[in-house]
């Protein structure tokens, strides 16, 4: 079952995939770059762990904030790449299909962009 989240985003129950492109190709938009994405996320995880260490070691606030900014930018960059892949894969597939699926995917992508802009 797919439901609208409190912020207009979609959430799905375990095992459900709302992407017809995934059903057709067996891949998500990010599948081809999955290893690179995981490597990038591990790097971001390391940055966040570094923040924890900085606080534990009583590092100067401005230095911690500088690292928070770097971590935030890294996550935003990752999100933008994932959005681009979603548009190229899922939304493009829906556009070819047309109709209700296309409208839903455009609305879903627009809501995702709005969430990213709020961060």
C-alpha atoms as an extended CHARMM CRD file, in Angstrom:
* protein
*
       119  EXT
         1         1  UNK       CA              0.0000000000        0.0000000000        0.0000000000  PROA      1               0.0000000000
         2         2  UNK       CA              1.2690000000        3.4700000000       -0.8710000000  PROA      2               0.0000000000
         3         3  UNK       CA              0.3060000000        6.3730000000        1.3430000000  PROA      3               0.0000000000
         4         4  UNK       CA              0.9750000000       10.0770000000        1.3290000000  PROA      4               0.0000000000
         5         5  UNK       CA              3.3480000000       11.1590000000        4.0750000000  PROA      5               0.0000000000
         6         6  UNK       CA              2.7050000000       14.1710000000        6.2640000000  PROA      6               0.0000000000
         7         7  UNK       CA              4.8870000000       16.2870000000        3.9760000000  PROA      7               0.0000000000
         8         8  UNK       CA              3.2450000000       15.0970000000        0.7520000000  PROA      8               0.0000000000
         9         9  UNK       CA              5.8670000000       12.4550000000        0.0190000000  PROA      9               0.0000000000
        10        10  UNK       CA              5.0140000000        8.8570000000       -0.7030000000  PROA      10              0.0000000000
        11        11  UNK       CA              5.8150000000        6.0510000000        1.6280000000  PROA      11              0.0000000000
        12        12  UNK       CA              5.3240000000        2.3830000000        0.8890000000  PROA      12              0.0000000000
        13        13  UNK       CA              4.9690000000       -0.7000000000        2.9480000000  PROA      13              0.0000000000
        14        14  UNK       CA              7.7190000000       -3.2920000000        2.9460000000  PROA      14              0.0000000000
        15        15  UNK       CA              7.9900000000       -5.2610000000       -0.2620000000  PROA      15              0.0000000000
        16        16  UNK       CA              5.9540000000       -2.8350000000       -2.3630000000  PROA      16              0.0000000000
        17        17  UNK       CA              7.5830000000       -0.9180000000       -5.1870000000  PROA      17              0.0000000000
        18        18  UNK       CA              5.6260000000        2.0010000000       -6.6630000000  PROA      18              0.0000000000
        19        19  UNK       CA              7.9480000000        2.2830000000       -9.6650000000  PROA      19              0.0000000000
        20        20  UNK       CA              6.7100000000        0.7660000000      -12.9090000000  PROA      20              0.0000000000
        21        21  UNK       CA             10.1630000000        1.3450000000      -14.4250000000  PROA      21              0.0000000000
        22        22  UNK       CA             11.6200000000       -0.9410000000      -11.7530000000  PROA      22              0.0000000000
        23        23  UNK       CA              8.9780000000       -3.5440000000      -12.5000000000  PROA      23              0.0000000000
        24        24  UNK       CA              9.7900000000       -3.3130000000      -16.2230000000  PROA      24              0.0000000000
        25        25  UNK       CA             13.5910000000       -3.2850000000      -16.0000000000  PROA      25              0.0000000000
        26        26  UNK       CA             14.3400000000       -4.9160000000      -12.6590000000  PROA      26              0.0000000000
        27        27  UNK       CA             16.4220000000       -1.8780000000      -11.7310000000  PROA      27              0.0000000000
        28        28  UNK       CA             15.9680000000        1.3060000000       -9.7640000000  PROA      28              0.0000000000
        29        29  UNK       CA             17.3480000000        4.5290000000      -11.1920000000  PROA      29              0.0000000000
        30        30  UNK       CA             20.3600000000        4.2740000000       -8.8950000000  PROA      30              0.0000000000
        31        31  UNK       CA             21.1240000000        0.5840000000       -9.5430000000  PROA      31              0.0000000000
        32        32  UNK       CA             23.9170000000        1.1450000000      -12.0700000000  PROA      32              0.0000000000
        33        33  UNK       CA             25.7530000000        3.4240000000       -9.6200000000  PROA      33              0.0000000000
        34        34  UNK       CA             24.8760000000        1.4610000000       -6.4720000000  PROA      34              0.0000000000
        35        35  UNK       CA             28.4680000000        0.6700000000       -5.4860000000  PROA      35              0.0000000000
        36        36  UNK       CA             29.5330000000        4.2960000000       -5.9350000000  PROA      36              0.0000000000
        37        37  UNK       CA             26.5200000000        5.4550000000       -3.9160000000  PROA      37              0.0000000000
        38        38  UNK       CA             27.2830000000        3.0540000000       -1.1030000000  PROA      38              0.0000000000
        39        39  UNK       CA             30.9100000000        4.2070000000       -1.0530000000  PROA      39              0.0000000000
        40        40  UNK       CA             29.7550000000        7.8160000000       -0.9080000000  PROA      40              0.0000000000
        41        41  UNK       CA             27.3030000000        7.0680000000        1.9080000000  PROA      41              0.0000000000
        42        42  UNK       CA             30.0220000000        5.3050000000        3.8900000000  PROA      42              0.0000000000
        43        43  UNK       CA             32.1740000000        8.4210000000        3.4900000000  PROA      43              0.0000000000
        44        44  UNK       CA             29.2970000000       10.5840000000        4.7580000000  PROA      44              0.0000000000
        45        45  UNK       CA             28.8010000000        8.1760000000        7.6540000000  PROA      45              0.0000000000
        46        46  UNK       CA             32.4650000000        8.6470000000        8.4920000000  PROA      46              0.0000000000
        47        47  UNK       CA             31.9820000000       12.4150000000        8.4800000000  PROA      47              0.0000000000
        48        48  UNK       CA             29.0960000000       12.0950000000       10.9400000000  PROA      48              0.0000000000
        49        49  UNK       CA             31.1110000000        9.7820000000       13.1710000000  PROA      49              0.0000000000
        50        50  UNK       CA             33.8590000000       12.4010000000       13.0250000000  PROA      50              0.0000000000
        51        51  UNK       CA             31.3540000000       14.9430000000       14.3100000000  PROA      51              0.0000000000
        52        52  UNK       CA             30.5920000000       12.6800000000       17.2480000000  PROA      52              0.0000000000
        53        53  UNK       CA             34.2940000000       12.4140000000       18.0280000000  PROA      53              0.0000000000
        54        54  UNK       CA             34.7110000000       16.1700000000       17.7860000000  PROA      54              0.0000000000
        55        55  UNK       CA             31.9600000000       16.7120000000       20.3560000000  PROA      55              0.0000000000
        56        56  UNK       CA             33.3670000000       13.9810000000       22.6090000000  PROA      56              0.0000000000
        57        57  UNK       CA             36.7720000000       15.6790000000       22.4220000000  PROA      57              0.0000000000
        58        58  UNK       CA             35.3340000000       19.1480000000       23.1150000000  PROA      58              0.0000000000
        59        59  UNK       CA             36.4790000000       20.6350000000       19.8070000000  PROA      59              0.0000000000
        60        60  UNK       CA             35.8060000000       24.3470000000       19.2700000000  PROA      60              0.0000000000
        61        61  UNK       CA             32.1630000000       24.9860000000       18.2270000000  PROA      61              0.0000000000
        62        62  UNK       CA             32.9800000000       26.7450000000       14.9630000000  PROA      62              0.0000000000
        63        63  UNK       CA             35.1480000000       23.8260000000       13.8710000000  PROA      63              0.0000000000
        64        64  UNK       CA             32.2830000000       21.4290000000       14.6100000000  PROA      64              0.0000000000
        65        65  UNK       CA             29.8630000000       23.6630000000       12.6870000000  PROA      65              0.0000000000
        66        66  UNK       CA             32.2490000000       23.7070000000        9.7240000000  PROA      66              0.0000000000
        67        67  UNK       CA             32.1620000000       19.9180000000        9.6700000000  PROA      67              0.0000000000
        68        68  UNK       CA             28.3610000000       19.9140000000       10.0420000000  PROA      68              0.0000000000
        69        69  UNK       CA             28.1950000000       22.1260000000        6.9590000000  PROA      69              0.0000000000
        70        70  UNK       CA             30.4690000000       19.7720000000        5.0220000000  PROA      70              0.0000000000
        71        71  UNK       CA             28.3580000000       16.7460000000        6.0040000000  PROA      71              0.0000000000
        72        72  UNK       CA             25.1530000000       18.5430000000        5.0810000000  PROA      72              0.0000000000
        73        73  UNK       CA             26.5360000000       19.4970000000        1.6630000000  PROA      73              0.0000000000
        74        74  UNK       CA             27.6550000000       15.9140000000        1.0700000000  PROA      74              0.0000000000
        75        75  UNK       CA             24.1380000000       14.6120000000        1.8260000000  PROA      75              0.0000000000
        76        76  UNK       CA             22.5620000000       17.2930000000       -0.3560000000  PROA      76              0.0000000000
        77        77  UNK       CA             24.8800000000       16.3820000000       -3.2160000000  PROA      77              0.0000000000
        78        78  UNK       CA             23.9880000000       12.7030000000       -2.8170000000  PROA      78              0.0000000000
        79        79  UNK       CA             20.2760000000       13.5610000000       -2.7750000000  PROA      79              0.0000000000
        80        80  UNK       CA             20.6110000000       15.6230000000       -5.9440000000  PROA      80              0.0000000000
        81        81  UNK       CA             22.3620000000       12.7720000000       -7.7470000000  PROA      81              0.0000000000
        82        82  UNK       CA             19.6670000000       10.3270000000       -6.6210000000  PROA      82              0.0000000000
        83        83  UNK       CA             16.9400000000       12.7250000000       -7.7830000000  PROA      83              0.0000000000
        84        84  UNK       CA             18.6070000000       13.0620000000      -11.1700000000  PROA      84              0.0000000000
        85        85  UNK       CA             18.7250000000        9.2870000000      -11.5540000000  PROA      85              0.0000000000
        86        86  UNK       CA             15.0630000000        9.0410000000      -10.4910000000  PROA      86              0.0000000000
        87        87  UNK       CA             14.0710000000       11.5980000000      -13.1260000000  PROA      87              0.0000000000
        88        88  UNK       CA             16.0470000000        9.8380000000      -15.8520000000  PROA      88              0.0000000000
        89        89  UNK       CA             14.7430000000        6.3860000000      -14.9710000000  PROA      89              0.0000000000
        90        90  UNK       CA             11.3880000000        6.3870000000      -13.1980000000  PROA      90              0.0000000000
        91        91  UNK       CA              9.9200000000        9.6860000000      -14.3640000000  PROA      91              0.0000000000
        92        92  UNK       CA             11.1320000000        9.2220000000      -17.9550000000  PROA      92              0.0000000000
        93        93  UNK       CA              9.5450000000        5.7570000000      -18.0380000000  PROA      93              0.0000000000
        94        94  UNK       CA              6.2850000000        7.1510000000      -16.6840000000  PROA      94              0.0000000000
        95        95  UNK       CA              6.3700000000        9.9660000000      -19.2710000000  PROA      95              0.0000000000
        96        96  UNK       CA              6.6040000000        7.3830000000      -22.0450000000  PROA      96              0.0000000000
        97        97  UNK       CA              3.6170000000        5.5590000000      -20.5600000000  PROA      97              0.0000000000
        98        98  UNK       CA              1.6770000000        8.7890000000      -20.1430000000  PROA      98              0.0000000000
        99        99  UNK       CA             -1.6250000000        9.1860000000      -18.3450000000  PROA      99              0.0000000000
       100       100  UNK       CA             -2.0980000000        8.8120000000      -14.6140000000  PROA      100             0.0000000000
       101       101  UNK       CA              1.3080000000        7.2120000000      -13.9810000000  PROA      101             0.0000000000
       102       102  UNK       CA              3.0690000000       10.1800000000      -15.5710000000  PROA      102             0.0000000000
       103       103  UNK       CA              1.0540000000       12.6500000000      -13.5060000000  PROA      103             0.0000000000
       104       104  UNK       CA              1.8090000000       10.7090000000      -10.3030000000  PROA      104             0.0000000000
       105       105  UNK       CA              5.5460000000       10.5400000000      -10.9930000000  PROA      105             0.0000000000
       106       106  UNK       CA              5.7750000000       14.2400000000      -11.8170000000  PROA      106             0.0000000000
       107       107  UNK       CA              3.8730000000       15.0760000000       -8.6290000000  PROA      107             0.0000000000
       108       108  UNK       CA              6.0820000000       12.7280000000       -6.6200000000  PROA      108             0.0000000000
       109       109  UNK       CA              9.2820000000       14.2580000000       -8.0410000000  PROA      109             0.0000000000
       110       110  UNK       CA              7.9900000000       17.7740000000       -7.4230000000  PROA      110             0.0000000000
       111       111  UNK       CA              7.2730000000       16.8920000000       -3.7870000000  PROA      111             0.0000000000
       112       112  UNK       CA             10.7920000000       15.4480000000       -3.4550000000  PROA      112             0.0000000000
       113       113  UNK       CA             12.3140000000       18.6580000000       -4.8170000000  PROA      113             0.0000000000
       114       114  UNK       CA             10.1860000000       20.6990000000       -2.4030000000  PROA      114             0.0000000000
       115       115  UNK       CA             11.4510000000       18.5930000000        0.5220000000  PROA      115             0.0000000000
       116       116  UNK       CA             15.0530000000       19.0880000000       -0.6200000000  PROA      116             0.0000000000
       117       117  UNK       CA             14.5520000000       22.8310000000       -0.8600000000  PROA      117             0.0000000000
       118       118  UNK       CA             13.2610000000       22.9640000000        2.7060000000  PROA      118             0.0000000000
       119       119  UNK       CA             16.4660000000       21.4400000000        4.0630000000  PROA      119             0.0000000000
